[in-house]
């Protein structure tokens, strides 16, 4: 039976633990003994607890508007507004005006978000 105690590990031990987890996982499920599986479970619980309590990893906040999703796309793809405007097939001033809220997105822009950036059409419809 597995002991239920609070496990704390240092950064160095965390990285060692993660390496050991990956090593076991890379062996393949068919090549693990019951002891290996139990060890893997314990290490995974310890690593998750460390991430939650020490590293305090926060989930990435999802975009809440068309502007946010476009800006996220630009960031992830290292695109300037000018390059994004070219990719979308629209003028740079038009893109700037849409992103700053000075202009409402038109059908051409919305279709380009879907066709050229592969943005979920449900997200587009819910945020216009």
N, C-alpha and C positions, 0 to 999 in steps of 0.2 A: 504494500500500500504506500502511496506517495505521501511524504510529510508535507504538511501545509504550514510553511513558515515564510516569513517575509525575507526575500532574498535581496541583498543589496550588492552591487558590484561597481567597481571603478570603471572609468573610461577604458583603461587598458584591458581589464577583464571583459568588458562588454565586447570589444573588438575581437578578443580571443574567442569568446563565446560565439559570436557571429560567424567567425571562420569555422569553428567546429560544427556549427549548425549546417553551414553550406557544404562542408566536407561530407557529413553524414547524408545530406540530401542528394549530393552528387553520386553517392554509391548506388542509388536507386532503391526503391522500396523493397524489391525482391531480395536484395543483398543485406538487409538489416536484420539483426537479431532482435528478440524481444527486449533485451537489455538496451540495445541501440535506440529502439523506438522510445523506450521509457526515458532514456537520457535526452533524446531529442525533444520530447515533450517538456521536460524540466528546464532545459536550456531555453526553449522558446518562451515559456512562461516568464523566466527570469529576464530575458531580453525585452519582452513586451512591457514588463513592469518597470524596467529601467527607462525605457523610452517614454512611458506615460508619466512616471514620477520625477525623473531626473532631467531627461532631455526635453520633456514637455512638448513633444511634437504635436503641432496643431494641424488639423486637416486644412488643406488649401481652401479658402473661401471661393465658392463658385461665383461667376459673374452674375450680376443682378440686372444688367441692362445691355442693350445692343452696343453702346459705347464701351462698356467694360469688356465684353467678349471680343470686340474688335481690337481693343488695346492689348488684351491678353494674347491674341493671335499675333499682333505686331511684336510683342515682347518675345514670345516663344520662337518666332521665326526671324528675329532680329531685322525687322523691316521698319523703315522710316514711313511717315505718312505718305511721302512722295512715291516711294516704291509700292506701297499698298494701293494707292490710287491707281497707279499703272496696272497693277495686277487685277484690280477690280474693273478696269476700263472706264474710270470716271476721272473727272478733273480734280486736281489737288485742292482747289478752293472749295469745291463741293464736299469733298471728304472732310476737310477741316470744319466746315460749317455744320455738317451732320454730327461730328464728334463733339463739338462744343455746344450743341443744342440750338444753334441759330437757324437751323434748317431741318425740316422733317425728312426722314428717309423716304425715298420714292420706290416704286416697284422695281425699277432697274437696279437700284442699290441693294434692295432686299434679295432679289434674285441672284445678284453677284455674290452676296454673302453665302448663299446656299451653294451655288454652282462652283464658285472659285475658292471659297474658304472651307467648304463642307460643314458649315454651321447647321446644326440641327434645325429643321424647319419649324418644329414645335416651339423651340426657344425663340426663334424669330417672330412667330405669330403671337406668342405670349408677351413679347416685349416691344411691340410697336404701338 
